[in-house]
Amino acid sequence: MSYDFLQHYWWFLVSLLGALLVFLLFVQGANTLIFNLGKTDNERRIVINSTGRKWEFTFTTLVVFGGGFFASFPLFYSTSFGGAYWLWMIILFSFVIQAVSYEFQNKIGNILGTKTFQVFLIINGFIAPLLLGGAVATFFNGSNFIVDKGNITEFAQPVISRWANCSHGLDALLDIWNLVLGAAVFFLARALGSFYIINNVASNIINSRARRQVLLNSTIFLVLFLVFLTHILLKDGYAYDPQTGIITMEPMKYLHNLLDMWYLLIVLLVSVALLLYAIIRTVRDESYTKGIWLAGVGVVLAVLILLLCAGWNNTAYYPSNVDLQSSLTIANSSGSKFTLTAMSVVSLFIPFVLGYIFWAWRAIDKKQITEEEILDGEAY
């Protein structure tokens, strides 16, 4: 395996983790709908217990996503997670209050009240998709950082990368296109959350409300996503010369990527078709409850293709708006060939891990959640 192959292979794996993370945000999306889907205390508990069985998958995937970047592309990890730390700390804090909310909202001695912790779940549901979507958008719109590998020899301050201002990542929220993708991911999460509730909850009333949410949130998501996709396909992109490593601006770079890698374009079209079919079938057929699977596959494939377009075909996946030559590529930010080779051997166990996750998911969702289960058994 050549060094170039290993870099492309690990960008694929990291991109796949990112795509799975976006899909698993259905937990956050459903939590923002607690008061829309549940009009009584028991109905709200049904919704919360439905998502409460899956929140660990989302958080674990987020941690593995960061760990995968640290191991395979350490310069990105130190630049983004180390420089834009306010953005990532807010995201992580929102997951902390989510975990606390699930655990304590109905515990004896809860002095804050059940609704307070439910509001915390809603806060996580808003913040996590919005900021994660904004963070992904910086792969196309750039961030404000400077990389100087010569600093590694500085005894007093051996810091390779640094943020160019004191916002440390919050400046990403000042770019309207980052907010557009962030909002698109937010409404996508709400749509996926509605799909999941329909599949997981045995309540005609809640499911009827969820179907209306599928239509509303999917429509808003599709509009925002198409606007963002059109923007990146027509904008100048960040290309690099594999021989010299020099980074230049190329008109319609991401459109060229899709055309050059035509197989990615085909997969993208298939993913959109799957999502549209899931939306239409779920909205029109009240007996159809499997939309989460087709929609989930479509979302994973679409996000995967976007991230591959951001890093493959000699593209700088993390552009610098301050110093163009500081932009990160899979060539200049990856670990050593020995590191990537060793991790590639470990990655052979990934199918077994995915198999375990599938088995655990099926075991947890073997039976739909009912109101009787909430009243008779232990629940959040």
N, C-alpha and C positions, 0 to 999 in steps of 0.2 A: 504494500500500500504506500503510495507516494504521499509526501507531505501535503500536497495540494488536495489530494483525495480526502485525506483525513480532515483537513480544514472544512471542506464542503460537507463531509459526512457529519461532523459535529455541529455545523450550522443547521443542518437538517434536523438533528435531534433536539437542539435547543428551540428551534422554530416549532417543532411538534409539541414540545412541552408548553410553549407559549400559546399554541392553538388550543390545547387541552385546558389550559388555565382559563381562557376566554369562555370556553364551553361551560366549565364548572362554575362560572359566575352566575349560573341560573339560581344558585342559592341566594346570592345577594339580590338578584332581581325579584325573586319570590318574596323576600323579606320586605322589599319596598311596597309590596301589595298586601301586606298583612291586613290593613284596615279597609282595603278595597275588596278583598276576597272574603274576609271574615267580618260579619256584622254583629256577631255575638261573641262572648268570651270563649265559648267552646269552639266556634268556627275558627277563631284566631289561633287557638291552641292547636287545632288540627293542622293549619298551615305551618305554624312554627315547628311542630313535631315532624312534619314532612321534610322541611329543609334541615332541621336539626340532626337528622340522620346522615347528612351528607357534607356538612360544613368542613369536616376534617379533610375531606378529599381536596377541597379548594385550597385550604391553607397549606397542606402538604405539597401540593403541586406548585404553589407559589415559592415555597422554600426550595424545592428541588430545581425549579426554574433558575433561581438565583445561584444555587450550588452548581448547576450545569454550566452557567456562564463563568463562574469563578474558576472551574476546573479547565474549561476549554478555551475561553477567551478572557483571561485574567485582566487584561488592560481595560476591557469594557467594564468589568466588575469594579475595578478601582476607580474608573472615571465616573461612571454613572451612580453606582451604589455608594461610592465614597464621596463623590462631588455633589450629586443631586440628592443629598441625604434627607433634606426636609421633605421632599416629595415621597420618598420611600418610607420614611418614618411615619408620616401621616397615614399611609396605606397600611403599614403594619399595626399602628395603634388602633385603626378601625377594626382590624381583625381581632385584636385583643379584647376590645369592648364587646365584640360579637360573641366570643367564647364565654366571657363573663355573663353576658345576657342569657345565653342558653342555660347556663348552669344555675343561676340564682334567681331568675324572675319569679319562680313559684316556690322558692324555698321558705321554710318557716323563719321568721325574723327578718324578712326583706323589708327594710324601712323605707326604701325608695318607691316601692309600689311596682306592680307587674307592668303597667303601661310605660313606666320609665325605661325599663329594660327592653321593652318592645320598640320604643323610640330609638334606643341604641342600635338595635338590629337594623332599623330603617336607615340610620346614619351610615352604618357600614355598607348598606345596600346602595346608597347614593355615592359615597366617597370612593369605594374600591373600584367599581367599573369606570367611573368618570376619570379618575387619576391613572388607572392602568391603561385605559384607552389613550389618554393624553401622552403617557410615557411611550407607548408603541408608536404614536404619531411622530415622535421626535426622530424615529428611524428614517423618516422621509423629510421632515422639516428642519432637522438639526437642533443642536443645543449649544450653549455658550461655555465651552471648555477649551483648554489649551493643553497639549501634550508635548513634553520635552523629555525624551528619553535620556538626554545628557545629564539631567538632574540626578540620575541614580548614583553618580559619582560624588555628589555633594554630601560631605560628611554632616553638615549642620541640618540640611533639609533635603533628604533623598526622596523627593516626591515627584513622580513622573508626570502626573496629570493634576490639574487644578481647575476649579471653576472660575470663570472670568468675572463673576460678580458675587455679591453677598446673598443673593436669593437662594443659591444652592438647590436649584431644581424647580422652584416655584415660578420662575420666569417662563416655564413651559406653558403655564396657564394664561400667559399674555398673548400667545399665538392663537388666532381665531381657528386655524385649521386643526390644531391640537384639540381644541375644545369641541370642534365638530366631530372628530373621531371619538373623543371621550363621551360625548352625548350619544353617538351612535351605539357604542358598546353598552352604555347604560340602558337604552331602550331595548337593545338586543337581549341583555340579561333579563329584563322584565318579561320579554316575550318567551324566552327559554324557561324562566321560572313558571310562567303560566302553563307552558307545555308540560313541565314536570308535574305540577299539581294535578293536572288533568289525568296523568298517567298513574299518579301515586295515591290519590285521595278518592275514597268511595263516598262522594257526596254530590248529588246532582245539582244542588244549589250552588255550591262552591265552584264546581266545574263549569256551570253555565256562565258564571261571572268571569272565570278564567278564559273561556273562549272569547269573550268580548275583549279582554285584555290582550289576547293573542293578536286579534285583528288591529286594535289601536296601536299597540307598541311595535308590531312588525311593520306597519305602514310607515310610522315615523322613522324607524331604523332604516328601512330600505331607502327612503328619501335622503337621509343624512349620509348613509354609506355610499350611495351613488354619487352624491355631490363630492364627497371626499375622494372617491375613486377617480372621478373625472379630473379632479384637481391634480392628483399625483401623476396621472397618465399624461397630462398636458404640460406639467411643470418641468423645469430643468432639474436634472438629477445629478448625482455625484458619482462620477466614474473614475477609475484609477487604472493606470498602465501597469500590468503585471510584471513588466520588465524593469521599469524604473521606480514604481511605487508612487509616482506623481499623480495627484488627484486634480481633476478638472471638472468643470460644469459641462454637462451634455444635454442638449435640448431633448425633451421627452424621453429621458433615459429609461424610466420605468415602463413606458409603453414599448420601447425597444426590447426591454428584458422579456416581456410577455411574448413578443413576436419572435425573438430569437429562441426562447425556450417555449415553443408552441405547445408542448405537452402540459406545461403549467397552465396555459390559457384554457386548454380543454378541461382540465380538472376544475378550474375556477368556474367555468360555465356549468359543469355538472353539479358543483356545490350550490350554485344559485338555484338550479332547477330543483334540487332536493329540498332546499329551504322553502321555495315557493309552493311546492307540492304539499309539504307538511302544513304550511299555513292555510292553504285553500281547503285541504281535506279536513283539517281540524275545525275550521270555522263552519264548513257546510255540513259535516257529518257528526251529529251529536253522539254517535256510538263509537267514533274513532278516538282512541286514547294513546296511540303509539307515535304521535307526532314528535315527541322529544327525541326519538332515535334518528329519524330522517333529518330533522332540523339540526340535531347535534352533529351528525356526520357532515352535513353541509357546512356548518359553522367551522368545524375543525379544519376541513379541507380549504375553505376560503381564507381563514387566517394563516394557515400554513403556506399557502401560495403567496400571500402578501409578504410574509416574512422572508420567504425564499427570494422573492423579487428584490427585497431590500439588501440581501447579502450576496447572492450569486451573480454570475455574469459580470465580474469585475466591477462591483458596485460597493461604495462606501456605505455600510449599514448604520453607522452612527456619525453623521456629519457634524462638523464644527462650524458654527456661524461666526466664530471669532477668527479662527485661523484655519483655512481650508486644508492645509497640509497636516493638520492635527486630526483630521477625520479618521475614524477607525474603519478598517476593513478586516475581512477574515484572514488576510495575509499578515497584516502588521499588528494584530491584537491577540493572536492565538498563542496557546502554550507551545512548548517544544514538541518536536516530532515524537520523542520518547514518551512524553506525557500523553499525547493524543493516542498513540499506539496502545499504551497500557490501558487507558480508559476505554478504548474500543473493544478490548477483550472483555472488560467488565460489562460493556453495553450489551453483550450477547445474552445477558441474563434479563434484559428488559422484557422480552416476551413472557417470561415466567412471572415477572412482577405484574404485568398487565393482566395475565391470566388470573392471578390472585385477586386483583382489584375487581375484575369481572365477576368472579365467584362471590366475593364479599358483597358486591352491589346486588347481585341476584338474591343472596341470602337475606339482605336487609329489606329489599323491596318485594319479597316473595308474596306478601299479602298487602293489599291496599289499606291505608289508614282509615279507620271508621271512628265515628263519634263515641261508640260504645267502648272502643279500645282506649280512648282518651279518658273516659269517665272511670273505667274499671282498672286500668293498668297504670304503671309508672310512666309519666310523661313530663315534658318540659312545661 
